[in-house]
Amino acid sequence: MSKKEIISALVDRYQDDVIHVSDTVWGFAEAGMKEYKTAEFYTKFFEEKGFKVEVGMADMPTAFVASWGEGTPIVGFLGEFDALPLLSQEAACPVKTPIVEGAYGHGCGHNCLGAGAAGAALALRDYLKENNLPGTVRFYGTPGEEYGSGKIYMARAGLFNDLDVCLTWHPSATNNVWATSSLANISVMFTFTGVTAHAAGNPHLGRSALDACELMNVGVNYLREHIIPEARVHYAYVNAGGIAPNVVHDKATIHYFIRAPKMSQAQEIYARVQDIAEGAAKMTGTTHVVDLKEAIYDYLPNITLSKVMEKAMNEIGAPEFDEADYALAREFRKTFNEGNLASVKSNLAGLSLDTDLIGDDEVLHTRILPYKPLNKAMSGSTDVGDASYCAPTAQCGVATEVLGTPGHSWQITAMSGSSIAHKGTMVAAKVLALTAVMAMEDEEMLKAAKEELKKSTGGQYVSAMPAHIKPNIG
Ligand SMILES: [Zn+2]
């Protein structure tokens, strides 16, 4: 039997488990950093499978590490499991039908993400055990990808530092190894404090916190012209002071996201945004405090390891769907708008790939896109970034969704509980497990992957989150 056949058979052994994990977590649909039922379920699951589980890592009650084996190489699989607000939806139902109006739903497919990574961890354990091979298998239960960014605290605590290989995947509409990075993101709030007064009677006695926010924003708007074009600075008024125009508002808060291709670039812009806040406070006679919420590194794909994943992915092959899946996929497709459908082509173009690689009439992706490493960032951010600075990391997308599905949508919640997602999740487990085995058995590659990491990071990872800032689990 080829390695691919051995690994496929080992993952197939756990098919019922993988689907059970995915569907159970789908049903929990818990908010980021509050995945209590999910973490408890996973803990029990891994303990029953003979893993040692440590819970409550890096000051987060729902962060855990399940491990098996000893010695090197050490392989870590990252598993996410948080859901999104307002995306409750019946499983496999192509008509918008919330189970509970306004509730959370798995609109980013993280139920599949964790289940696929868990399947890979179990298969790799069996492979090492049955072949009497040294090595450690870890499954990282990483909470709050959507809200709270658990991995940045797990990285800060050094939990990824000893990994030889770090692997993960994301439910997707296409099958491909991630060839681009993501944007670093600094999330920060500025709260201004002034003096309240009657806006008509004694305005000269008032000092407006709202004015400070407005002036700060004017400053940041002017700043945008003079920062690198790839950077993004967006804002929201968290507290605009109040609803009464006849009161001088003494408290106001504005929230910024500062994104750039590299953390160092985001930090440089952040320093300038802080200067602007100081200027706004001076102009208005107010004081201000800076509340850094999160600082997420850009994703650093390890090209050496990604090439191994590409090979594994091509050997395993894309998911194969049946007639019922295609029929369901066509129903979902009817709910997409033109822009969603056009995104299939624009995503290909964004990866510098031929836009004909996916035909207009294709509803499910059943091939594998070529892997072409690119020196550019996709527009979003992910906390896999911090892990990728600690250890050689590779990540892929596997089709669990219909081509053209809008991101973070009720359609994804529905599909993530369907047989389409079950098939994709099993393929993801196989790709991750085979990548791990191929990597562990290639000492030269492991060395080269580490050297590549060292070269691109300049050595040690330094968290962008100061030590005194605790995870936001509230
Ligand atoms: Zn996601």
Residues whose N, C-alpha, C, O or C-beta is under 5 A from the ligand:
A	BS01	ZN	C108
